[in-house]
Amino acid sequence: MVHLRARVPLLICVLVAIGCKDKPTTGTLVVTIDGLPDGATASVTVSGQNSYSQQVLRTTTLEKLEPGPYTVRMDKVHFGGAGYTTPVLTELRTISAGHTESVTVPYVLASGSINLSVIGLPAGIGPNLVVTGPNGFSRSVFVAGLIQDLDPGAYTLRADTLATADGDRFGATVFTQNVTVAASLTAVPATVTYALASGTLALDVSGLPNNLTPPPVTISGPAGFSRLTAVSATFKGLAAGTYTINSAVGSQCPNMYTAAQPQQSVSVSIGEITAASVSYGTSQPPAANLNLKIDNVHLVQTVQDYAGLTPMVAGKPALLRVFGVANQCNTATPNVRVTLSTGRVINIPAIESSVRQSPEQGVLVSSWNVELSTSEVQPGLTVVAELDPGNSVTETTKADNRFPASGTMPVEVRVVPTVAIRFVPVAVA
């Protein structure tokens, strides 16, 4: 009896201790990842109480979660060129203190691929494809091989015409084709076959210097094709049809170059090389065929176009330029006589050792020049210019040696009002 009484206080203390232990205030969530291949990580987000957010990459136990509702969001995983998703995108769990909840994320394969083969293109040249499919999918493809991570469904492959660096154009034998992609790690095969879609013209030009300008040979053809050349050249990427080769007379003083066949036509076919040749002979132009003329006259103060449409400012000096040209190579050095409405007559000697065959506004010495004074640049100014007024050069005609051909050339001169400008002094302390 004494022994039993000794145990009673000890039992009471144990019961008191058990009753005084703290109750749990948090819970646990076990997230199990299933269905992903080895090496892949999940894309799961758990969010809940008090802005709680945790990324889950693999099977994980989340502890010490405050009680309340939690959302498990499961995003698509991309791994090894494939996509994996879940049947549902979100799961809801309510966490209770002292309890453990669980959720399984069952990933399944949700993509397929296309194994693209390309035939008929030169080595190093890729295709020019546009692949379209479900959910607004659109992708440009420039290399053969796997087109991966595609949502299952119907896809269209559009093969556009492409051009190589040297100009050849290639087109697909089938412009568009349809491919059905299923969720699988085995790619669906698709083949795009290309064929040469243009022709080539190989033109041999002989008898011309390489630096002849402007190039005298013009090649023109379908779709507005036009090219100039003075040397042998190969033109690729041509549409089928008839091409015309015009071989104009060229000149590089002291020689003239005349083609044996001034014009010829050749037929270009798809996938074929058409050969043509132009042969030039060299001669010196007869001096008796020389003709000189004044091509244009204008005044310049700051800027001016060749037609002389920019007005002059009264009371400011201006440079008068006379552009004389010849129809062939020559050694003529004629003077130019300019007569102004003021009564002043100006004789301008030649600067160069020959008259140019075309005007060059950007070269000052290509024209006969004289500066007009401020008193001469006034409203009502007119100009007459005459090339070789002393008839020192033998020509086929003198009718075009005067500019203008009759009468006088009026110069638009404007009186510009004075600009009032007020200067305000500013003092900085």
Stockholm file with secondary structure:
# STOCKHOLM 1.0

chainA/1-429         MVHLRARVPLLICVLVAIGCKDKPTTGTLVVTIDGLPDGATASVTVSGQNSYSQQVLRTTTLEKLEPGPYTVRMDKVHFGGAGYTTPVLTELRTISAGHTESVTVPYVLASGSINLSVIGLPAGIGPNLVVTGPNGFSRSVFVAGLIQDLDPGAYTLRADTLATADGDRFGATVFTQNVTVAASLTAVPATVTYALASGTLALDVSGLPNNLTPPPVTISGPAGFSRLTAVSATFKGLAAGTYTINSAVGSQCPNMYTAAQPQQSVSVSIGEITAASVSYGTSQPPAANLNLKIDNVHLVQTVQDYAGLTPMVAGKPALLRVFGVANQCNTATPNVRVTLSTGRVINIPAIESSVRQSPEQGVLVSSWNVELSTSEVQPGLTVVAELDPGNSVTETTKADNRFPASGTMPVEVRVVPTVAIRFVPVAVA
#=GR chainA/1-429 SS CHHHHHHHHHHHHHHHHHHHSCCCCCEEEEEEEESCCTTCCCCEEEEEGGGEEEEECSSEEEEEECSEEEEEEECCEEETTEEEECSSSEEEEEECTTCEEEEEEECEECCEEEEEEEESCCTTCCCCEEEEEGGGEEEEECSCEEEEEECSEEEEEEECCEECTTSCEEEESSSEEEEEECSCSSCEEEEEEEEECCEEEEEEEESSCTTCSSCCEEEEEGGGEEEEESSCEEEEEECSEEEEEEECCEEETTEEEEESSSEEEEEECTTCEEEEEEEEEEECCCGGGCCEEEEEEEEESSCCCTTCCSCEETTSCEEEEEEEEESSCCCCCCCEEEEETTSCEEEECCCSSSCCSSCCTTCGGGSEEEEECTTTSSTTCEEEEEESTTCCSCCSCSTTSEESSSSCEECCEECCCCCCCCCCCCCCC
#=GC SS_cons         CHHHHHHHHHHHHHHHHHHHSCCCCCEEEEEEEESCCTTCCCCEEEEEGGGEEEEECSSEEEEEECSEEEEEEECCEEETTEEEECSSSEEEEEECTTCEEEEEEECEECCEEEEEEEESCCTTCCCCEEEEEGGGEEEEECSCEEEEEECSEEEEEEECCEECTTSCEEEESSSEEEEEECSCSSCEEEEEEEEECCEEEEEEEESSCTTCSSCCEEEEEGGGEEEEESSCEEEEEECSEEEEEEECCEEETTEEEEESSSEEEEEECTTCEEEEEEEEEEECCCGGGCCEEEEEEEEESSCCCTTCCSCEETTSCEEEEEEEEESSCCCCCCCEEEEETTSCEEEECCCSSSCCSSCCTTCGGGSEEEEECTTTSSTTCEEEEEESTTCCSCCSCSTTSEESSSSCEECCEECCCCCCCCCCCCCCC
//
